[in-house]
Amino acid sequence: MTTPTSETAAQAPHSGPESPATSLPLPVLDQPEASAVEYERFLDCVHCGLCTSSCPTYLELGTEMDSPRGRIHLMRAVTDGRLPLDNDVKRHLDLCLDCRSCETACPSGVQYGRIIEPFRLAMEKQSPAPKSRDWFHRWILFGILADATRTRWALAPVRLMQWLGLDRLLDRSGLVRFLPGKLQRMHRMLPRLEPRGPELPERLAAIGPKRATVALSTGCVADAVFHHVHWATIRVLRENGCDVLIPRSQTCCGAIHFHAGAEEPAIERAKTNLAAFPLEELDAVIVNVAGCGAMLKEYGHLPVNAATKERLQLFASKVRDIHEFLVDLGPIAPKGELNWRVAYHDACHLCHAQKITEQPRELLRLIPGLELVAHEEPTICCGAAGSYNLVEAEMAERLVARKADHLLAVEPDAIAIPNAGCLLHMGRRIREEVDGEHAAPWMGHPIELLDRSYQASSSP
């Protein structure tokens, strides 16, 4: 394999102005902190190429350096000092969605996430212009979206505009085009916001015989935009004999910061959550957002002192995705009939990062009358990938168009999506694609469908 040339790198889409090439020493080998890449992980990759057919960016671009093995080659070459960390190399690495589909495909068990994530953290620390200084990361991603209360307040005028119909007027007027591109995309992604409903109590008792005590992780964007999904999750857990705790002092899981290379704020959020959840009292910490669950399960790998690491490892061991937990517990079958064709979307951080694929489908099949329909490329990323769809708009749009076409081809009545980011990103594309032709399929969390069946409702 050869190192990338500027001609090869140019095949990847670029966003923003070019900056001068740099050659920075990347402290991957000699870093004392646990965030450093363990060199042996590079050697696990035998460059067989079986990962390429599962990599979203390789499927779209067909360039070797936009495949998992190509990126591993780049990172190792930089670490060895054989290749400078210039803008071409950074571009190939930035285009990675960190969807980890390559881990599912790899016969050698390469832990790609444990390579690209610490490498990006080290790369960010070495950068003369870290993302924390960028207005979008500093004020929008880190300042608002990583905080549930701030996100809720930011959405308050949006709810009012939607109620008054002013959002449609704003779209028709064309004024939205004067917003920065990233804010335009955020505006387009927002669905019709459901009534928030009452705030979550600190504790709710099981319905029927108690089978477990769990706590619900509420997150940030998920709590502000999809608060109704938390209520559905709580109702389903109670129906299955669970006492549910909702710790008041919990916070964002830290994924927004961590995946943008801001390690310290992510660690602080992990410590806050560690203090908030009464782990000794809990059978599980329940998560209904795939990306948050993947981050929470990685808490034990964060670079902290030994005593904190031990507690974080205990925390991570308690984390369960809602579908995973219910299947392990033994779900009580719901009774309400729902005569719908439902397509299920595999969120990357559920199927690849957490290896959870059959459990959501198993729960959906419990619903009387529901027909689960398969579609093409179910495990290829939709392009949401946290904030990727905002900062890498061109590639994200190519991927979501591909995914939406596959989903709509099976003509579902509903699309079940177990991740907030995927639901926002794909929901926007599907609404736009079917606009003016026929009604868009219902889109929501699989647990919402299960909840409706428990409530014996005929439709969501």
C-alpha positions in Angstrom: 0.0 0.0 0.0 1.3 3.4 -0.8 0.8 6.6 1.1 -1.8 9.0 -0.2 -1.0 11.6 -2.8 -2.6 15.0 -3.1 -4.4 13.6 -6.2 -5.9 10.7 -4.1 -6.8 13.0 -1.3 -8.6 15.4 -3.6 -11.2 12.8 -4.4 -12.6 13.3 -0.9 -15.1 16.1 -0.6 -13.8 19.2 1.1 -15.7 21.8 3.2 -14.3 25.1 4.2 -11.1 26.9 3.0 -7.8 25.1 2.7 -5.2 25.8 5.4 -1.5 25.4 5.0 -0.1 21.9 5.3 1.5 21.1 8.7 3.8 18.5 9.9 3.1 17.9 13.6 4.7 15.3 15.8 1.7 13.2 17.1 2.4 11.8 20.6 0.7 8.4 20.1 3.6 6.2 21.2 5.1 8.2 24.1 1.9 9.6 25.7 1.6 8.5 29.3 -2.1 9.0 29.4 -4.5 6.2 28.7 -5.9 8.1 25.7 -2.8 7.2 23.7 -3.2 4.6 20.9 -1.8 1.2 21.9 0.6 0.5 19.0 -0.3 -3.2 18.9 -3.8 -2.2 17.8 -2.4 -1.0 14.5 -0.8 -4.5 14.0 -4.1 -6.3 14.5 -5.1 -5.1 11.0 -3.9 -7.5 8.3 -5.2 -5.3 5.5 -7.4 -8.1 4.1 -10.0 -5.5 2.8 -13.1 -7.2 4.1 -14.0 -4.0 5.9 -14.2 -2.0 2.7 -17.7 -3.2 1.6 -19.1 -2.1 5.0 -17.5 1.3 5.1 -19.9 4.1 4.2 -17.2 6.6 2.9 -15.5 3.9 0.9 -18.8 2.8 -0.7 -19.4 6.4 -1.7 -15.9 7.5 -2.7 -14.0 4.3 -3.6 -10.7 5.7 -2.4 -8.4 3.4 -0.4 -7.5 6.1 2.2 -11.2 6.6 2.9 -11.5 3.0 4.0 -10.8 1.6 7.5 -7.6 -0.2 6.5 -6.4 2.9 4.6 -7.0 5.1 7.6 -5.2 2.7 9.9 -2.3 2.8 7.4 -2.3 6.6 7.6 -2.4 6.7 11.4 0.4 4.2 11.7 2.5 6.0 9.2 2.1 9.3 11.1 2.9 7.5 14.4 6.0 6.0 12.9 7.1 9.4 11.5 6.9 8.2 7.9 4.2 10.6 7.0 3.5 14.2 8.1 0.1 15.0 9.7 -0.8 17.3 6.8 -4.2 18.5 5.7 -4.7 15.6 3.3 -4.2 13.1 6.0 -6.4 15.0 8.4 -9.1 15.2 5.7 -9.3 11.4 5.3 -9.5 11.0 9.1 -12.1 13.7 9.5 -14.3 12.0 6.9 -14.6 8.9 9.1 -18.0 8.6 10.7 -16.7 6.4 13.5 -19.7 4.2 12.8 -17.6 1.1 13.5 -19.2 -1.0 10.9 -15.7 -2.2 10.1 -15.5 -3.8 13.5 -18.5 -5.9 12.7 -17.0 -6.9 9.4 -13.4 -7.6 10.6 -12.5 -11.3 11.0 -9.3 -10.3 12.9 -11.2 -8.4 15.6 -9.6 -5.0 15.0 -10.9 -2.5 17.5 -11.0 0.4 15.1 -12.8 2.7 17.5 -10.0 2.3 20.0 -7.6 3.5 17.3 -9.4 6.4 15.6 -10.9 7.9 18.8 -7.6 8.3 20.8 -5.8 9.3 17.6 -8.3 12.1 17.0 -8.0 13.2 20.6 -4.2 13.4 20.3 -4.6 15.2 16.9 -6.9 17.7 18.5 -4.4 18.4 21.3 -1.7 19.1 18.7 -3.9 21.3 16.5 -3.1 25.0 16.4 -6.8 25.6 15.8 -8.7 23.2 18.1 -12.4 22.7 17.5 -13.2 24.2 20.9 -12.3 27.6 19.4 -14.6 27.2 16.4 -17.8 29.2 16.9 -20.1 26.2 16.1 -18.5 23.8 18.5 -18.0 26.3 21.2 -21.4 28.0 21.3 -23.8 25.4 19.6 -22.5 21.9 20.2 -20.7 22.4 23.5 -22.5 25.4 24.8 -26.1 24.4 24.0 -26.7 20.9 22.7 -24.6 19.2 25.4 -26.8 20.6 28.1 -30.5 19.5 28.3 -31.7 22.7 30.0 -30.0 25.0 27.6 -31.3 23.0 24.6 -34.8 23.1 26.1 -34.7 26.9 26.5 -33.3 27.2 23.0 -36.2 25.2 21.6 -38.9 27.3 23.5 -39.2 29.9 20.7 -39.2 27.1 18.1 -42.2 25.4 19.9 -44.0 28.8 19.9 -43.3 29.4 16.2 -44.5 25.9 15.3 -47.7 26.4 17.3 -48.4 29.7 15.5 -47.3 28.4 12.1 -44.5 30.9 11.8 -41.9 28.3 11.1 -43.7 27.6 7.7 -43.8 31.3 7.0 -40.1 31.6 7.8 -39.4 28.7 5.3 -41.6 30.3 2.6 -40.0 33.7 3.0 -36.5 32.4 2.3 -35.1 34.1 5.3 -33.6 30.8 6.5 -31.0 31.0 3.8 -29.3 33.9 5.5 -28.4 31.7 8.4 -25.0 29.9 8.5 -25.1 26.6 6.7 -24.9 24.5 9.9 -27.8 26.4 11.5 -29.8 26.0 8.3 -29.4 22.2 8.6 -30.4 22.2 12.2 -33.5 24.2 11.4 -34.4 21.7 8.6 -33.8 18.7 10.9 -36.2 19.7 13.6 -39.5 17.7 13.5 -42.8 19.0 14.7 -42.0 19.0 18.4 -44.3 16.9 20.6 -45.9 18.5 23.7 -43.2 18.1 26.4 -45.6 16.8 29.0 -44.9 16.7 32.7 -41.3 16.5 34.0 -40.0 13.1 35.0 -40.3 12.3 38.7 -37.4 11.0 40.7 -38.9 7.5 41.1 -41.8 5.5 39.8 -42.8 2.1 41.1 -43.2 -1.1 39.1 -46.6 -2.2 37.9 -47.2 -5.7 39.3 -44.5 -7.8 41.0 -41.2 -6.0 41.1 -38.5 -7.7 39.0 -35.7 -5.1 38.9 -34.6 -1.6 40.0 -33.2 0.5 37.2 -32.3 4.2 36.5 -32.9 6.0 33.3 -30.2 8.0 31.6 -32.0 11.0 30.0 -29.1 12.7 28.1 -29.2 16.1 26.6 -30.7 16.5 23.1 -32.8 13.4 23.6 -34.4 14.9 26.7 -35.0 18.2 25.1 -36.4 17.0 21.8 -37.7 13.5 22.5 -38.9 13.8 26.1 -42.0 11.8 25.2 -39.7 8.8 24.4 -38.4 8.9 28.0 -42.0 8.7 29.2 -42.7 5.8 26.8 -39.5 4.0 28.1 -40.6 4.5 31.7 -44.1 3.1 31.0 -42.6 0.1 29.2 -40.2 -0.6 32.1 -42.9 -0.3 34.7 -45.1 -2.7 32.7 -42.2 -5.2 32.9 -42.0 -5.0 36.7 -39.2 -2.3 37.1 -38.9 0.4 39.7 -37.5 3.3 37.7 -35.2 6.0 39.1 -34.4 9.3 37.3 -31.4 10.9 39.0 -31.8 14.7 39.1 -28.1 15.6 39.0 -27.2 13.5 35.9 -25.9 15.2 32.8 -24.9 14.7 29.1 -23.0 11.4 28.6 -20.0 13.4 27.1 -20.1 11.9 23.6 -20.6 15.3 21.9 -17.3 16.5 23.5 -15.4 13.2 23.2 -16.0 12.7 19.5 -15.0 16.2 18.8 -11.6 15.7 20.5 -12.5 17.6 23.8 -11.5 14.9 26.2 -11.4 16.9 29.5 -15.1 18.1 29.4 -16.2 14.5 28.5 -14.3 13.2 31.6 -16.0 15.8 33.8 -19.4 14.7 32.6 -18.6 11.1 33.3 -17.6 12.0 36.8 -20.8 13.9 37.3 -22.9 10.9 36.1 -20.9 8.6 38.3 -21.8 10.7 41.4 -25.5 11.0 40.3 -26.4 7.3 39.9 -26.8 5.1 43.0 -25.0 2.1 41.4 -25.2 -0.2 44.4 -29.0 0.1 44.3 -29.4 -0.5 40.6 -29.7 -3.6 38.5 -29.1 -1.5 35.4 -28.7 2.0 34.0 -31.1 2.1 31.1 -30.4 4.1 27.9 -32.8 4.6 24.9 -30.3 6.4 22.7 -27.7 4.3 20.8 -25.0 6.9 20.7 -25.3 7.7 24.4 -25.3 4.0 25.3 -22.1 3.4 23.4 -20.4 6.3 25.2 -21.6 5.2 28.6 -20.4 1.7 28.0 -16.9 3.1 27.3 -16.6 5.0 30.6 -14.2 2.4 31.9 -11.6 3.3 29.2 -11.4 7.0 30.0 -8.0 8.2 31.2 -8.6 8.9 35.0 -6.9 7.8 38.2 -7.2 4.2 39.4 -9.9 4.8 42.0 -12.1 6.7 39.6 -11.5 4.2 36.8 -12.7 1.3 39.0 -15.9 3.2 39.7 -16.4 4.1 36.1 -15.9 0.5 35.1 -18.6 -0.5 37.6 -20.9 2.2 36.0 -20.2 0.9 32.5 -20.9 -2.6 33.5 -24.4 -1.6 34.6 -25.3 0.2 31.4 -27.9 -1.5 29.2 -29.7 -0.4 26.1 -33.5 -0.6 26.7 -34.0 -3.4 24.1 -31.1 -5.4 25.4 -32.3 -5.1 29.0 -35.9 -6.1 28.2 -34.9 -9.2 26.2 -32.5 -10.3 29.0 -35.2 -9.7 31.6 -37.8 -11.6 29.6 -40.4 -9.1 28.2 -44.1 -9.4 29.1 -45.9 -9.6 25.8 -48.1 -6.6 24.9 -51.7 -7.1 23.9 -52.6 -4.1 21.8 -52.8 -4.7 18.0 -50.9 -2.6 15.6 -51.5 -3.5 11.9 -48.5 -1.7 10.4 -45.6 -2.6 8.1 -42.6 -1.4 10.1 -39.0 -1.0 8.8 -36.4 -1.0 11.5 -33.2 1.1 11.1 -30.0 -0.2 12.6 -28.3 2.7 14.4 -24.5 2.2 14.0 -23.8 2.7 17.7 -26.3 0.1 18.6 -25.5 -2.6 16.0 -21.8 -2.1 15.6 -20.6 -0.4 18.8 -22.9 -2.4 21.1 -23.5 -5.5 19.0 -27.3 -5.2 19.5 -29.2 -6.2 16.4 -31.8 -8.8 17.1 -33.2 -7.5 20.4 -35.1 -4.5 18.9 -36.6 -6.7 16.2 -37.5 -9.4 18.8 -39.5 -6.8 20.8 -41.2 -5.4 17.7 -42.3 -8.9 16.7 -44.1 -9.2 20.0 -46.6 -6.6 18.9 -49.8 -8.2 17.6 -50.5 -7.4 14.0 -47.1 -5.7 13.3 -45.2 -6.8 10.2 -41.5 -6.2 10.3 -40.2 -5.6 6.8 -36.5 -5.9 5.7 -34.7 -3.4 3.5 -31.4 -3.1 1.7 -28.1 -2.2 3.5 -29.7 -2.1 7.0 -26.4 -1.7 8.8 -24.8 1.0 6.6 -24.6 4.4 8.3 -27.3 7.0 7.5 -24.7 9.8 7.9 -26.0 11.3 11.2 -23.0 10.1 13.3 -23.5 12.6 16.2 -22.6 16.1 14.8 -21.1 14.6 11.6 -24.2 15.5 9.6 -23.7 19.2 10.6 -19.9 19.5 10.0 -19.6 17.1 7.0 -22.8 18.0 5.2 -21.9 16.8 1.7 -21.0 13.2 2.7 -23.9 13.1 5.3 -26.3 14.0 2.6 -25.1 11.3 0.2 -25.4 8.7 2.9 -28.9 9.7 4.1 -30.2 9.8 0.5 -28.9 6.2 0.1 -30.5 5.1 3.3 -33.8 6.9 2.7 -34.2 5.4 -0.7 -33.8 1.9 0.7 -36.3 2.5 3.5 -38.9 4.1 1.3 -38.6 1.3 -1.3 -40.3 -1.2 1.0 -43.3 1.2 1.5 -43.5 1.0 5.3 -46.2 2.6 7.4 -43.6 3.3 10.1 -39.9 3.5 10.5 -38.5 2.5 13.9 -35.2 4.4 14.7 -33.5 3.7 18.1 -31.2 6.8 18.1 -32.0 10.5 18.4 -29.4 11.7 15.9 -30.5 9.2 13.3 -34.2 10.2 13.9 -33.5 13.9 13.3 -31.2 13.4 10.3 -33.2 10.7 8.5 -36.5 12.2 9.5 -35.6 15.4 7.7 -34.6 13.7 4.6 -37.6 11.4 4.4 -40.0 14.3 5.1 -38.4 16.3 2.2 -38.4 13.3 -0.1 -42.1 12.5 0.2 -43.3 16.1 0.5 -46.1 16.7 -1.9 -46.4 13.0 -3.0 -48.0 11.2 -0.1 -47.9 11.2 3.7 -44.5 10.4 5.2 -44.3 7.2 7.2 -44.5 7.6 11.0 -41.0 7.8 12.4 -40.1 7.2 16.0 -38.4 5.0 18.6 -39.2 1.3 18.6 -40.1 1.6 22.3 -42.9 4.0 21.4 -44.5 1.3 19.3 -44.2 -1.2 22.2 -45.6 1.4 24.6 -48.6 1.9 22.4 -49.2 -1.8 22.2 -49.1 -2.0 26.0 -51.7 0.8 26.1 -53.8 -1.2 23.7 -53.8 1.7 21.2 -54.4 1.0 17.5 -51.9 3.5 16.1 -49.3 6.0 17.2 
